[in-house]
Amino acid sequence: MATFNLGDATHRPIERWATFAIVGAAALLALLVATRVSRHPRTDDAEVFANYIGIAPQVEGPIVELHVRDNQFVKKGDLLYVIDPRPYEYAYERAVALRDALEGQINDESRRIAAESSGVSVAQAGIHTSEADVNHWAAAVEQAHADISNAEQGVARVKAEWTYANNNLHRIEPLLEKQFVTVDQVDRARSLEAADAQALNQAQSQLRASQAELKSAEAQYLHARAQLEESHAQHQQAQHSVLTLEPLISQRGEREAEMKTARYNLDNCRVYAPFDALVTNLTISEGQYARIGQQVFALIDARTWWVLANFREGQLHYIRPGMQADVYLMSRPDERFRGVVDSIGYGVTPDPDVLGHLEPGPGLPDVQRTLNWVHLAARYPVRVRVQNPPSDLFRIGQTAVVTIRGR
């Protein structure tokens, strides 16, 4: 015969409700966790990263001084190494000497041109003097012509007077025998005729003197014209002999450029750190021949450290630039570092198993004829800048864990 246990019947509803409560709490907790994880994405697919540059010389030559060692921390402006500067010092001195020689040549040519310009001025003054002489003797010729004209008129007048006096004397001399005229009248006629004859001789002499002066003035005028033509020829010759400084001055830019280039190469013999950095991959020593553009070692920029965290594509809409983030290093899992989301990647290499191969050129894409039952979410890199990182702790390539905290 079955017996009814009242205690068992009483505890069953309590156990049932307890089970429901536990299941509900677990579901609620799972929902809260899922919500928190979705709204605060977290990934352990992250690596520490920093900007770095390769140090390559801009001049070539043997390294005579090496002031750093591998993995050393250097500050901005610290001397890294020195390339033998002697060939570049000689090149700079030669460029300076060529520049100075050009300036000396320009100064010499300037003095020579000044002297030749002075000769041009003298020739120009000679032209003015010759022109004045030509004008003077041209005026003298005109004056001589005027004097001849006056002398001819005087000769004509005096000759007319002498002719009258001579005719009058020959007319009254026969009348003296007949006593129609007196002796005194005849003497006066003779005196007048002699005076007019003498005046005629003087007028003719003056005419001959004026004619001689005309010939002399004409000769001087022709000589002055010849002197003027000679002065013009000398002036043209002086002008043609004057040189210009333009060919020499145009070389100044070339000499200055050569000197600046030589100085630039000389300055590049000493290489300094461009920022606070860590030396890495140093495998050279003093005496190594450095070549232009060939990297000798690398510098890691220790001013800024990044963490490149790969998040699933479904989590990206919860991440925005400027959000706060927590960064943990696998080497320091108990130490939290603050970070800020700097940017979110916009592209990754397409999966060839999904898209096939996109060959460059006019060919057709190679699409795989497969069907994948499980589709994995793509991951995009999110760049997180670490705030105030310790310079001796972070290293490129370290594994990290990143949690986005939001704004």
CORNOR-V112997 format. One record per backbone hydrogen bond with DSSP energy under -1.0 kcal/mol. NH is the residue of the N-H (numbers start at 1). CO is the residue of the C=O. Records with the same first field share a line. If there is no record, write none. Layout:
NH = CO  CO
This chain:
9 = 5
10 = 6
11 = 7
12 = 8
15 = 11
16 = 12
17 = 13
18 = 14
19 = 15
20 = 16
21 = 17
22 = 18
23 = 19
24 = 20
25 = 21
26 = 22
27 = 23
28 = 24
29 = 25
30 = 26
31 = 27
32 = 28
33 = 29
34 = 30
35 = 31
36 = 32
37 = 33
38 = 34
39 = 35
40 = 36
43 = 402
46 = 44
47 = 308
48 = 398
49 = 306
53 = 299
55 = 297
61 = 290
63 = 288
64 = 82
65 = 82
67 = 80
71 = 279
72 = 69
74 = 277
77 = 273
78 = 75
80 = 271
81 = 271
82 = 65
83 = 269
84 = 62
89 = 85
90 = 86
91 = 87
92 = 88
93 = 89
94 = 90
95 = 91
96 = 92
97 = 93
98 = 94
99 = 95
100 = 96
101 = 97
102 = 98
103 = 99
104 = 100
105 = 101
106 = 102
107 = 103
108 = 104
109 = 105
110 = 106
111 = 107
112 = 108
113 = 109
114 = 110
115 = 111
116 = 112
117 = 113
118 = 114
119 = 115
120 = 116
121 = 117
122 = 118
123 = 119
124 = 120
125 = 121
126 = 122
127 = 123
128 = 124
129 = 125
130 = 126
131 = 127
132 = 128
133 = 129
134 = 130
135 = 131
136 = 132
137 = 133
138 = 134
139 = 135
140 = 136
141 = 137
142 = 138
143 = 139
144 = 140
145 = 141
146 = 142
147 = 143
148 = 144
149 = 145
150 = 146
151 = 147
152 = 148
153 = 149
154 = 150
155 = 151
156 = 152
157 = 153
158 = 154
159 = 155
160 = 156
161 = 157
162 = 158
163 = 159
164 = 160
165 = 161
166 = 162
167 = 163
168 = 164
169 = 165
170 = 166
171 = 167
172 = 168
173 = 169
176 = 173
179 = 176
180 = 175
186 = 182
187 = 183
188 = 184
189 = 185
190 = 186
191 = 187
192 = 188
193 = 189
194 = 190
195 = 191
196 = 192
197 = 193
198 = 194
199 = 195
200 = 196
201 = 197
202 = 198
203 = 199
204 = 200
205 = 201
206 = 202
207 = 203
208 = 204
209 = 205
210 = 206
211 = 207
212 = 208
213 = 209
214 = 210
215 = 211
216 = 212
217 = 213
218 = 214
219 = 215
220 = 216
221 = 217
222 = 218
223 = 219
224 = 220
225 = 221
226 = 222
227 = 223
228 = 224
229 = 225
230 = 226
231 = 227
232 = 228
233 = 229
234 = 230
235 = 231
236 = 232
237 = 233
238 = 234
239 = 235
240 = 236
241 = 237
249 = 245
250 = 246
251 = 248
252 = 249
255 = 251
256 = 252
257 = 253
258 = 254
259 = 255
260 = 256
261 = 257
262 = 258
263 = 259
264 = 260
265 = 261
266 = 262
267 = 263
268 = 264
269 = 266
270 = 267
271 = 81
273 = 78
277 = 74
278 = 300
279 = 72
280 = 298
287 = 63
288 = 285
290 = 61
293 = 57
294 = 291
296 = 55
298 = 280
299 = 53
300 = 278
301 = 51
302 = 276
306 = 49
307 = 384
308 = 47
309 = 382
310 = 45
311 = 380
313 = 378
315 = 312
318 = 315
319 = 316
322 = 341
323 = 320
324 = 406
325 = 339
326 = 403
327 = 337
328 = 401
330 = 399
335 = 332
337 = 327
339 = 325
340 = 385
341 = 323
342 = 383
343 = 383
345 = 381
354 = 351
355 = 351
357 = 366
359 = 357
366 = 357
370 = 368
380 = 311
382 = 309
383 = 343
384 = 307
385 = 340
386 = 305
387 = 338
393 = 390
394 = 390
397 = 48
398 = 395
400 = 46
401 = 328
402 = 43
403 = 326
404 = 41
405 = 324
406 = 324
